[in-house]
Amino acid sequence: MSGLQYRGRPGAPLLTLDTDELAREYERISTTRQFEYGKQLAADLAIRPGERVLDVGVGTGMLAHHLAELVGPSGRVHGLDPLPSRVHLALDKARNRGNLSFEVSDVYDLEHLRDQSYDVICLNSVFHWLPDKTVPLLTFWRLLRPAGRIGISCMAKGPRMVVQETVASVLSEPPFDRYPRERDTMTFKIDSEEMRALFEMTGFSPDLIETRPIEQNYATPEQAVRFMEASSFGNFLGHLPTELVYRARVTILRRLATIVTEQGIVQQRGRLVAVAHRR
Ligand SMILES: C[S@@+](CC[C@H](N)C(=O)[O-])C[C@H]1O[C@@H](n2cnc3c(N)ncnc32)[C@H](O)[C@@H]1O
């Protein structure tokens, strides 16, 4: 069975809604929080010069560049992502780096990559987008050398935050309620215990699993909506018919305006950070 079938689960994010504009927007807004999470993950993984690193769900490649600096000229970093617009941006920036490469690929379809060809695999802000986690982890086990490390940093399972509550409330009203999502959330978040069980089941020994408190801060409603659009590669309102998208966006912006404080829109969340090595 092709691994791609796992992506066809009810409510799985569509990989056909991304645009060049969303990719550029993601590149712009991910320089702060997402990139910082990625650098912290690289530090938790203690990536060393000379290592071979696979960056899964590499996006526009910002973290991959940082990883390429860490591994130096004797190491290499390969980034893969199913969204061509994002990989194009990553490729544009990588022209002068001999130790950095990218490809358009889906984590559920990595048969072409050789067994034990990586020392480290990392996924920054990607794992919560994967409907099935077991198949990717088994694939990572195959791709890593014995004792090779995997690092995951993603949104942790937890109660819905104020921005998500507000969006859900708008989408539950007419006329948007005529087009419900297949699931009540776009992502497939897990908690520490589920992460531990997944590692155990797929041949990894955990070195670090924790949920770190983080603060999400949006200066304006527009900023919050743009972040959700770009980081979800168009899935945020992608379940609605085109003629309702603009109307939903405007309604959400108006509703979010009612919860802006002097600090903007601030919400506390949990970030799941996990590092393990191949048994
Ligand atoms: C929020 S972005 C994170 C990008 C990047 N890792 C970073 O740190 O900025 C989520 C990424 O996960 C990727 N993704 C989603 N589903 C995927 C899949 N099935 N296989 C590989 N990557 C996937 C998306 O294409 C997107 O680029």
The ligand as a Gaussian input file, in Angstrom:
#p B3LYP/6-31G(d) Opt

LIG

0 1
 C        4.365000      25.260000       9.894000
 S        5.296000      24.637000       8.569000
 C        6.913000      24.352000       9.277000
 C        8.027000      24.554000       8.280000
 C        9.454000      24.480000       8.825000
 N        9.752000      23.175000       9.363000
 C        9.761000      25.549000       9.848000
 O       10.307000      25.232000      10.891000
 O        9.459000      26.723000       9.589000
 C        4.664000      22.983000       8.412000
 C        5.274000      22.235000       7.252000
 O        4.882000      20.853000       7.347000
 C        4.833000      20.370000       6.043000
 N        4.060000      19.114000       5.935000
 C        2.730000      18.951000       6.092000
 N        2.382000      17.686000       5.765000
 C        3.523000      17.046000       5.404000
 C        3.810000      15.755000       4.934000
 N        2.825000      14.849000       4.753000
 N        5.091000      15.444000       4.619000
 C        6.085000      16.352000       4.806000
 N        5.858000      17.629000       5.245000
 C        4.597000      17.973000       5.527000
 C        4.140000      21.499000       5.299000
 O        4.292000      21.374000       3.911000
 C        4.804000      22.723000       5.898000
 O        5.877000      23.213000       5.136000

